Amino acid sequence: MPPIIHADRCTHCGMCATICPMNIFKHEKGQTPRVAYPEECWHCNACVLDCPAHAVELRLPLNYMVLHVDADTLHA
């Protein structure tokens, strides 16, 4: 599932497009970036972490969520 860009929070800085290792975003100056290649998203969270306006939300596919294990729950 591709990231969501909340247009109401976006400042049009293009950081998400700059930081994305897969170049899934297309950004033109003064416009809200768009997800041009959603199937290429690695769900690395770089766009979410580096967005200064907190305008990007990452939706993880169900199989990613099922595989997530909180390290605090692991016991030796």
N, C-alpha and C positions, 0 to 999 in steps of 0.2 A: 504494500500500500504506500502510495507516495506521501510526501510531507504536505501539510496544509499551510498556506501562507494567509494569515489573517490580515486582510487589506486595511482594516480599520486601525491596526497597530503598526503596520509597515511604514517605515520612513523612507523607503526607496533607495537605501544605501547600496544594495547589491552585495552585501557581505555573504549572503547565502550562496549566491552564484559564484562568488570568488573562492569561497572555502570548499565547495563541494568537490570531492575527489573524482566524481563520475560526471561532472558537468551536466547534471540533469536540469538545471535552471537556465532560463533565458531571461536576461535583464537588459532593458533599455533605460537610459538615464531619465529620471523623473517618473518612471512607471513602476508599478508593483511587479516584482519578478513573477514568472510563471513556471510551473513544472512542465517542462517540454518533453522529458523522457522518463516518465514515472516508473517504467519497468526496469530501468537501470539503477534505481536507488538501492544502495547497500544497507540502509538503515544504520549508518554509522553515527548519527546524531550530531555531526559537526555543524550542520546548519542551525540546529536548535541551540547548541551551546554558544555559538559565536554571534548570533543575532542580537545586536545591542537593544533592539526594541521588544525582544521576546515575542516576535510575530510569527515564528515558525513552530509548528507542532508536528511531531512525528507519530504516525500511527503504525504500530507494529502488527504484522500479520499474526494470526492466531498461533501458528506453529512456532513463531519466535517467542511469544508470551508463554507458551507451555514449556519451552525449554529453559526459560529464565529461572535461575535458582538464586535466592538471596544467600550470600556467603555467611551471614550470621546464623543461618539455620543449619549449617553443616557442622557436624561434630566428629571428632576423630575416634 
